[in-house]
Amino acid sequence: MHTSILGLILLAGVYTVYFIVGRIQRYFRRKAFAAEHGCRPPTSVPKEINDVLGLNSVRKNMAAAKNKKFLESGKERFDKYGHTYWINVLGRKMIMTREKENVKAILHDQFGDFELNRLHTLGPLFGIGIFTTDGPAWKHSRAMIKPNFDRKQVANLDMFERHIQELFHCIPRDGSTVDLQELFFRLTIDSATEFLFGESVNSLSSDDTTGLSEEVQFTKAFNQALELTVMNLRLGPLSRFWYNPKEAECKKVCWDFLDKYVDKALKYRQSVDLEKATSKKGSYVFLHELAKSTSDSKRLRDELFNVLLAGRDTTASLLSNLFFHLAKQPAIWAKIVEEAQTTLRGDLPTYEQLKEMKYLQYCLSESLRLNPVVPGNARTATRDTWIPRGGGEDGLSPLFVPKGTAVNYSPFSMHRRKDYFGEDADEFVPERWESLRQNWQYLPFNGGPRICVGQQYALTEAGYVVTRFAQEFATWKMESRDPEEWIEGLTLTCCSGNGTKVGFVPKA
Ligand code: HEM
């Protein structure tokens, strides 16, 4: 007994010495690494948001989110504390940045030094797919998915035309107010399900008044899943102690719905010659193409869920933000209408014509600048590393980033920097794109190896919708029915917080 206690004390002593020596060695190793890369200590850390437990920042963030000012208050902090600063969140140190050099380093130059680290928060619901994984698993997902977004698939505009016709039927022609945002969400879920599953949920033409149809139940469960995901992300490390009984229920509804399509795709896989197969009626179906690369039904469901997560709300949010501004600024809308008339002369637009319509492209770019649909993001350091800005009193020297540190970057705040975009950076001015070059300070679709795979699909759909509106309502006035300024509607993505309320009135 006596000897075993002595043994334990000895063991604890050896471990303590081992631990202390390890920490001392790490300290000197990190110091040498930081010196080698010219890193300097960060500017003084703001006390008001950096209390010991890191509760102040959480409290402030929660209050700002409640008032739909989360993004705005984040921007104000950058204005106050500098473009890169440290913050303590529940005892965990994080770096906040809106420097283009840092974003380029994280996403491109030093891509291998950072990871998403999302599997523990998003994995339980969305499984293992392109949006939740890192390293070889992510590479495999990306290689499987990327070919399905070829230009040839994206340039097929017939599908968009069918769905926009359904949307036009929902717009009142008696001048009464309509929330376009709600219609855009239905339009993009209709087109996304057709593109991904081969069958649209047709929510715009649905006459389901009971709300009990499988499609409606799925949409509700998906929305709930998104809310739970956002909560998980906000809680960060604490999310593992938070249990919401709704999670299992909405997971079941979503999975059952998706499994139905996965089964169909697997049957399709068995029935066709994989080498020669083209999808039914010659049309393109994402899931059929995916089923050619794997027969693992869980994998197929997870990938599908991941792409749906990435692609469902994004294009609708872009459209809702853009139309919010267009309805407030008739002169800009008039220029779009004129461009559509002179370019198309009444015909439906082709993919090439959409790209040629410069002013339309400026408006899309400007909307994604002022109201980026993915306004914030983060990466975690997988090893001790550094970023080019944030060190020293002026913040212009490199900054050491210890392994495990999260670096949060904010496209919302970066896109509103006056030194990047001019004194009018807080305003919607499409003309600025006549002379602006897209660079790392502009990041609506991310950059580097994980750049959005749906970018061309999204821009084509959004461009098509704006152009078809410009043609359909060329002889109408589009009036904003919202006296307020734009505010955020923030989940994982960001749309207009008060919707997009407009009325169409015939021109006199
Ligand atoms: C305006 C519309 C869109 C915007 C602004 C947008 C933006 C983004 C951003 C910022 C990311 C990077 C996320 C991250 O790494 O943390 C991303 C990734 C992704 N997006 Fe999009 N997206 C849009 C539409 C779409 C659509 C329509 C689809 C598919 C139908 C799609 C599919 C994806 C996928 C699969 C990824 C993951 C790529 C990877 O990690 O390798 N996106 N998107």
Residues whose N, C-alpha, C, O or C-beta is under 5 A from the ligand:
A	BS01	HEM	I130 R142 V307 A310 G311 T314 T315 L318 V373 V374 N377 P444 F445 N446 P449 R450 I451 C452 V453 G454 Q455 Y457 A458
